């Protein structure tokens, strides 16, 4: 199977504002049909990166390309290929949703029956047909985001860039919006770049993520790959719950090859090991008559991966004592609680 071609690429992309380095030597490659999440707190450099990709601000050094077009030197060509959904999408409130889409279509040179047909198709696709003839000023944030996606798709872009697309949307609306985003990649073959700090939502929709802090990309890859990399570097933490819950199993676990430590957290065992021992643990539990209730590698979800990479970055920049404290402050600002 051949690898999809690169659609978005940056090479040592750097942006400075005086003494402040907003983006620091960013090297990034995003493939066709991929949903890529650029993650980081406010001030990490995500918005500056987006502005440079859109040709709205010039890099201090380095370069960015979309479909082979230099984003700084060929901004018009880039804008024809890219649809952008900002974090606070704006519409004319005294116009209906349909009228707003018609206005965007006309700005992009579309007219007559062709435009009206496309508007109907897009309204149906984003689930807004029922509200198409209501004034946009009456829409909820979730409805505006749906209309925003339709607005972006009017000109049929091959790349879609979204800034905090799920922010402030209720859980049901968020799930439906994520489904639409996945369809853009899987059904249409579009490349989607999402800039966000909402880890749980991004985890559900992205093929790969890049973790951004203080202008630097500190990690990049699939969520499973990042988890495996961390485990290979610092070991595995396995959560286990069985019935009956007794000290006999604890002693059996401690005697297993590769196990460094076994502790208890409520009704669960937490097993620290130098290798993946899930198969051995399952086998031993079954052989000794235990019923497995719960088994999970800790660190496989994005918020834990994010925390640990921030710890690593803090340790490298400030020493091991300041890293965890700094990490906690950053994550607190980001609102990392699931479902937020």
N, C-alpha and C positions, 0 to 999 in steps of 0.2 A: 504493500500500500504506500503510495507516494505521499509525502508530507505536503500539507496545504501551503500555498505560497504566502510570503510575508506581505502584509497590507500596510501596517504601521511600523515604522522603525525610527529609533533615535540613536544618534551616535555622539557620545560624550556631550550630550545636551546640557547646557549650563546657563543659568540666569542669575545675575547678581543685581541687587539694588543697593548701591553703595557698599557698605561692609557686610551686608546680609546676603548670604547665598541661599536663594529660594529653591533652586534646582541644581544639584551638584553632580555633574558628569553622568547623566542618565543614559544608560544603554538598555534599550528595550526593543523587543521584537514581538509583534502580535500578528497572528495568522488569520487567513480568510476563514470566515464562519465561526470564529472563536468569540466567546464571551469572556472578556478579561476584566478583572476587578482591580482597580488601583486604590489601595487602602491606606488610610492615614488620618490622623487628627487634623483639625484646623491648623493651618500654618505649616503643614508638612511639605507643601509644594505641589499638591495635586492640581489646584486651579491654575497655577502658573504653567504647569505642563500642558494642560488643556488649551490655554490661550496660545501657547507656542505652536501646538498642533493645528490650531485653527487659523494660524497666521495673523493673530490679533496682537501679538507682541513679539519682538525680535529677541532671539537668544543672545546672550553675551558671547558665547562660543558654542561650538558643536553645531549639529544640524538635526532636523527632523524631516521625515519623508512619509507621505501617504500615497499609496499606489505609484511610487516612484517619483512623485512630484515634491520638490523642495517646498516645505510649508512656508518658509520666509520669502523665497523668490517667486513662487507661483501660488499665491494665496487664492486667486480666482479659480484656478483649476482645482484646488483643494476643496473650496467651498461648494463646488458642483458635485463633489463626491460624498461630502460629509453632511449628515443631519445632526444638529446639536439640540439637546433638551436640557436647559439650565435647571438649577435647583428650585427656582421660583418662577415657573413658566408664566408668562403674561399674555392675556388675551384682551380684546376690546370687550369690556363688560356689558355694553349696551347692544352688542351684536350677538346673534345666536352662535352656537357651536358650528353649525353648517356655514354660516356667513363668514366666520373667522377662517375656516378651511378654504372657502372660496377665495377669500382675499389673499391668502398665502399662495394658492394655486395660480392666481392671476399675476402675482409678483414673479412667479417662476415661469410665466409665459404660456400658461394653460388657459383654455377658453372653452365655452360651449358644452355640448353633450359629453365630450371626453372628460372634462373636469368634473361634471356632475356625477358621472358614473364612478369616477375614482373616489370622490367624496363619499358616496354611498357605500362603496366597498370598504373604505377605511373606517367609517363609522361603525359598520357591522363588525369589522375585525376587532376593534378595541372595545366593543360592547357599549357604544354610545348612541346607537340609533334611536333609542327611546327618549333621549334628551337632546337630540340634534337641533331641535327648533326652539329650545329654551335659551334664554339669554345666558351668556357665559358667566356673567356676574353672579348668577345664582348657583354656580357649580361648587361642589366640595373640592378639597385639594385632590382627592383621588380621581374625581371626574376630570379635573383640569390636567392631571398627569396623563390620563388616557387620551384626552383630546390632544395633548401635547405630542404624544407618540404618533397619532394620526397626522398632526401638523408636520412633524418631521418627515413622515413617509410620503407626503404629497409629491415631492420631487424625486422619489424613488432612489434614495442614496444607497451606496454600497457599504458605507460606514456610518454607524450611529454612535455618538458620544453622549452619555447621560451623566448629569451631575446630581447625586443624591436622589435617584428616581423614586425611592420608597419612603422618603422622609415624611412623617406626619400622616401616613395612610393607615387606616384600620387594618387588622389582620386579614380579613377576607379580601379586601381590595388589594392588599399587598400581594397575596398569593396569586390573584388573577393577573396582576401587573407582571409578576415574575414569569408567569406562563407566557404572556405576550412577548416578553424579552427573549425567552428561550426559543420561541417560534421564529423570531427575527433571524436567529442564527441557524436553527435546524431546518426550517422550511424554506427560508429565503436565501440562506447562504450569506447573510450580511455579517460583517464584523462589528461587534458591539464592545465599546469601552465604557465601563461604569466607574465613576469616581465616587467613593463612599467611605463612611466610617461605620456603617451598620453591618457588623460582621456576620450576624446570623443570616440576614437576608442574602448577602453576597455569597455566602457558602452554598446556598441552595441553587444558585443560578449560574455561577461562573465556572468555566473550564480551568482557568488558571487565575492566580492572584499575584500582585506585586505589593509588598509591604514597604511603605514609604515613611521615613521619619527624618525630619530636619533636612529635607531636600535630597536625601540619599535613598536609593532603592536597596534595602538591606536583605531582602529575600524575594525570590520569584519562582513560581512553579505551581503545579497542581496541589490541591490541599493534601491529598494522600502522600504525594512526593515530599512535601515540606515536613509532614509529620514523620515520615520514615527517616528523613535526613536528621531531624532532631533526635529521634530515638537511637539512631546509629551513633550519634555523637555523645549523648548523655544517658543512654540506657532506656529501659522500658518500665512503665508503671502500669500494672494490670490490676483492675478492680474485679473482685470475685465475691459472689454471695452464694452460699449453699445451704441445704437443709440435710441433716442437723448442723448447727453452727457450734463446733466444739474445738478444744485445744488439740485434739489428735490430728486434725487436718492441718492445723497451723504448724505442727512439728513436721508433718510430711512435706509441706511446702518448703520449709526452711532447709530440708535435706536435699532438695532437688538441685541438680547441676545448673549453674548459671544464676541461681537466686542469691541476691545480696542481702535483702532485708524483707521481712514480713511484718506488717503492722496492721492494726485494726482501726477502722473508721466506722463506728456504729456497728451495724450488722455485717459489714463488708470487710474483707481482707484487702489490703493494698500491698501488692507484691512488686518489689523493685528488683529488676534483673538485667543482666548484660546481653540478653538475647530474647527472641520471641518464644515464650514457653506456653502459649495458649493450648497447643495440642497436648503437651505433656500434662498440663494442669487438668484438662478435661478428662484425660485417660486415668489419671490417679484418682480423681474424684469419683469416677464411675466404678473403678475397681474396688474402692473401699466403701461403696454403698451410699455415696452422697448424691443428692439431687441438685443439679445445677440450676440456680435461679437467675444469675446475672454474671456476665463476663464481658469486660470491655477494656480496651487499651485507653488509658487516660492520655490526653494530648492529641487525639485524632480530630477534634473539632477546631474550627478556625479561631475561636476566642482564646483557646489554650495555646495554639500555635503562635498567635499574635503576641500574647503575653510573653512567651518564652523567647521569641525573636527580639522583642523590645528589651528583655533582660540582657540578652547577648549584646545588643547594641549599647546599652547602658554600661555594661561591664567593660566593653572595649574602649569607650570614650571617657568614662569617669571612675573606673575601678570597680571592683566587685561590691564594695559596700554601698555605693550610691546607685548602682544599677536597678535593683528591685524597687527601691523607693521611687525612683524616677519613673519606672515602668508603671507603677500603680497610679501615679498622678496623671500620666498620659491617658491610661485606659479609663480612669474616672472621668476625664474630660470628654472622652469619646462616647461614653454611655454604652458600655459593652454588654449590658445585660441582655440576654436573649429576648427577642420579640419586641424590643423597644422601638 
